[in-house]
Amino acid sequence: MIEEQHSLDDLRHGFGFLMHDTTRLMNRYYDRRVRIYGITRTQWTLLT
């Protein structure tokens, strides 16, 4: 039972890390794409 709980906690931690890292990488990609227009991601979001 305790081993199952540790396994579940590890899975949750790993999933959270992957979600955070994916979001970070997507934001970096998006920032590079809007940079050619000379604006920030926040400014682009307001325009759309």
C-alpha positions in Angstrom: 0.0 0.0 0.0 2.8 2.5 0.9 4.7 1.5 -2.2 1.6 2.2 -4.3 1.3 5.7 -2.7 5.0 6.5 -3.4 4.5 5.4 -7.0 1.4 7.6 -7.4 3.2 10.6 -5.8 6.2 10.1 -8.2 3.8 9.9 -11.2 2.0 13.1 -10.1 5.4 14.9 -9.6 6.7 13.7 -12.9 3.5 14.7 -14.8 3.6 18.2 -13.1 7.2 18.6 -14.1 6.5 17.6 -17.7 3.5 20.0 -18.0 5.5 22.9 -16.6 8.5 22.2 -18.9 6.2 21.8 -21.9 4.5 25.2 -21.1 7.9 26.8 -20.7 9.2 25.5 -24.0 6.0 26.6 -25.8 6.2 30.1 -24.3 9.9 30.4 -25.5 8.8 29.3 -29.0 5.9 31.7 -29.1 8.2 34.6 -27.8 10.6 33.9 -30.7 7.8 34.0 -33.2 6.3 37.3 -32.1 9.7 38.9 -31.7 9.9 39.4 -35.5 7.0 41.9 -35.1 8.8 43.7 -32.3 6.2 43.0 -29.7 5.9 40.8 -26.6 3.7 37.8 -26.1 1.5 39.9 -23.8 1.1 42.6 -26.4 0.3 40.0 -29.1 -2.4 38.4 -26.8 -4.0 41.8 -26.4 -4.1 42.3 -30.2 -5.8 38.9 -30.8 
